[in-house]
Amino acid sequence: MSKLGFLIDMDGVIYKGNQLIRGADRFIARLHQNDHPFLFLTNNSQRTQRDVAVRLQRMGIEAREEQIFTCAMATASFLSKQKPNGTAYVIGEGGLLQALHLNGYSIVDTDPDYVVVGEGRTVTAEALDAATRMILAGAKLIATNLDPNCPTASGTRPGCGATVAFLEMATGKKASSMGKPSPVMMRAARKQLGLTTSQTVMIGDTMETDIIGGVQMGYHTVLALSGGTQLTDLDNYAFGPDLVVESVEELADPSCCLETLFGLSDDEPASTESVASHRQLQLAHK
């Protein structure tokens, strides 16, 4: 039997705000118990791997630092290959700064190779002015992600994509983005797990990042309706997930054979039609 591994979005799949989504802890425990490799993927560049792992642990999720993969890590790794030991002017917070340092980058205030933009709660007009001048002087504009906003416990706030849009308009330069759905992040995560394309399952709650990213890479895709997407929203897209679940609680059920569901068992491989039939059976028993 082939190994099956998972790339798992967090906000909207594992938790919503500060609340654990029901069954998420049992789903992750099942992956551990059955030795399924997995990574938690996030487009939030603010926190370090340790910070994210501790947050999950406090919610009752068994997570280790090495099981966290952020867009900051994908960005820093990519830049280190493009220009080893380069320099960056950063609009962002600790997770991004640490990732760049760990990949040999120096943070500077003048003449950087790159202007790197991540999530941040302290973006200032002065920082935007400085970044604009640097980009016009030749620095390349890099975005950890293009998410326009971020959900918080107190409501929605502007995201990295909003800051990047400001700089793009001010400079006339387009940013290169490394976070979901970029193949830079999606491929790097799969390779870190040592999986093939057919062994990889992407689970997310957002069509524009998680699902399209997985579809473009040829991964199996699962849309969880526990986040911001409703079933009726699927009609608005020219692509779709292989499987739709109310939440990952459905995948935590031991009676649901994950290998068979995604066509990696010794039985007949699952087709798109059989996956859809499985979903209909699940709905019928609700």
N, C-alpha and C positions, 0 to 999 in steps of 0.2 A: 504494500500500500504506500502511495506517495505521501510525503509530508505536506501538511496543510498549515499555512501561517496567515496571520492577520495583521493588518494595519488599521488601527482603531482611532477614530476621532474621539475627542473627549467631551467638550461642551455640547450638550444635546444628545449624546450617546451614553456616556458614563454618568454624567451629572448635568443638572440644569441649574444655573446660578450656584447656590451653595448646597443644593439638595441632591443626594444620590438618586439616580433613576432606579426604580425597583428592578431587581434581578441583575443589575450590572455587576455587583460583587460576586454573585453565583456564576455568572458567565466567565468572568476572569478566573475564578477559582477552577472552573472546568478546563480552561485552557492550560492552566498550570498542571492540573491533575493528569491531563492527557498529553502533556509535553508538546503542545502546539506553540511554536515560536510566535511572538507578537511584539508589536511596538505601539505605543500611544503616540499619535501624530497630532501636533498642534500648530496652528498658524499664529500663535501668540509668542512673540519673541522676548517678552519681558522677563520671564522667569528662567532660571537655570534648571538643568535636569534634576538636581537635588530638590529644589523648591517645588517643582511639579510632582515629584515622587512623594514628598512629604504630604502635600495637599491630598493626593489620592489615598495615601495610607490613613490619614485622619478621617477619611470618609469610609474606611473599611475595605479599600481595594488593595490587594497584594501587588505592589508595584516596586520595582527596583530602578535605580537611576539609569542603568543601561537600557531599560525598556522605554525610555522617553526619547522621542526624536522631535526636535522643534525646527521651525523654519529658520531660526537663527543659526542652528547647527548646519543645516543644508546650505545656507548662504555662505557661512564662513568657510566651509569645506570647499565649495565651488570656487570662491575667490582665491583660496590658497593654491588651487590648481591653475587658475588663470594667471595669477601673478604672485608667486611665492614671496613671503616676507614683505608684503605690500603695506600700504598705509590707508587709513580710512578716517573720514570725519563722520561721526555717528550721531544720528538723531534716534535715540532709543534708550533702553535701560539695561539692567545688569545681565540678563540672559544673553543679549546680543554682544555686549562688551566682552563677557567671558568667552563666548564662542569664538570671537575674532582673536582674542589673545591666545587661546589654546591652539589656534591654527596659524600662529606666527605673525599675526597682524599687529601693527602699532596704531594707536589712536592719536591723531594729530589735529591741530586747529588751523593749519595752513598747508596749502599745496598737497592735498591728499590725492592718492590714485583713484579713490572711490568716495562718493558720498553714499552712505548706507543708512537707509531709513527703516526703522522697526516700530513696534508699538511703543507708546509712551504717554504718560499722563502729564508730562511737564514740557511739552513742545512750546517754545517761545518764538516771538517774532524775530528776536536776535538770531536764534539758531536758523530760522528759515532764510533770513537775509544772508547769513554767512554761507549757507548751503547753496543758495542761488548764485552767489558770486563764484564759488568754487566750481560749480557745474559749468558756468559760462566760461571759466578759465580752462576747462578741459577735463575736470574730474568726471568719471562715469557715475551715472545715477543707478543705484541698486535698491530694490525693495525686497524686504524679507517676505512680503505678501501684499496683495492688493485688496484685501478685505476692506470695504468702505467704512464699516462700523464694527463696534464690539459690544456684546451684551454684558451688562454688569448687574450687580445686585440692586443698584439704584436706577437702572435704566440703560439706554443705549448711549454710547459716546463715540466720537469719531475714531476711526481705525487708521491703520497704516496707509491704506489706499487713499484716504482723504488727504493726508499729509503729502503723499507722493503726487496726487493730482495737482496740488498747489504748486509744487516745484516743477512739474511738467508744464503747467500753464505759464509759469514765470520765466522758464528757460527755453521752452520750445523743444526740449529733449524728452525722449521717452525712456522710462525706467525699464530695466530688466528685473523681473520678479522670480524669486527662487522657491517661494512657498507653494502650497497646494493651490491650484492644480498643476503647477509646473512639473514637467517630467524630471527636472533636476532633483526635487525633493522626493517624488514618488519612486523614482528609480533607485536613489540612494538608500531609501528605507528598505526596499526589497532586497537590495544587495547586502545590506547590513545583516539581514536575517538569513542570508544564504539560500534564498528561495528562487525558483524559476517563476516565470510569468503565470503559468497555469496553476501554480501552488499558492498564489497570493490572493487574499480576499481583502478588499477595502470596505470598511464599515463606517458610514457617516450619516449625517442628518441634513447635509446641504448639497443640493444638486450642482451648484455652480463651482464648487471646489472639490469635495470628496468624491462625488459620483462621476462627474465628467473627468476628473483626474484619473480615477480607476479605469473608466471606459477607454480613455485614450491610451492607457498603458496595456490594455488587454487583460486586466485583472478581473476576477469575479467581484461584483459590487453588491452591497447590501445597503438599502436606505432604511434608516430607523426613523419612524414618525414621532419619536419622543422629543425631537428638537423643534426646528422652525418650519419644517416642510409638511404639508398635508397631502393626502393621497390625491386629491383633486388637482393639486399643483402639477402633477406629472404630465397633464395634457398640454402644458405650456412649453414642453421641451421636446426636441427632436431625438433625444436619446433617453434611455431609461436604465434603471438598475436591474440586475438579474433577480433580485429578491427584495421584497418590501416586508418589513416587520413593524409591529407596533413599538417594540423596544427589543433590546438584546436579551430580555428575559426569555423570549421565545427560543433563542439559541442556547440558553442555559439549560433547557429541558433535556435530560439525558436520553429521552426517547427520540430526540432529533439527531440523527446521525450526520454530523457535519461533513464527513468525507463523502457520503452518498449524495448529500445535498448539493455539493459543489463538484461532483463527478470525479472524485479521487479515491473511490473505493474499488475493491476487486469486482464489484457488481457492475451492471451496465451504467456507463457514465450518464450523469444527469444532463438532460437537454434544457434549453430555456423553457420549453413547454412543460417538462416535468417539474421544474422549479416552480413555475406558475401554479401547477396543479397542487403542489405541496402547500403553497400559500393559501389556495382556496380551501384546502382541507383544514388548515389552521383556523381560517376565518369561520368556517362552518361549525367549529367546535367552541367558539367563543360565546 
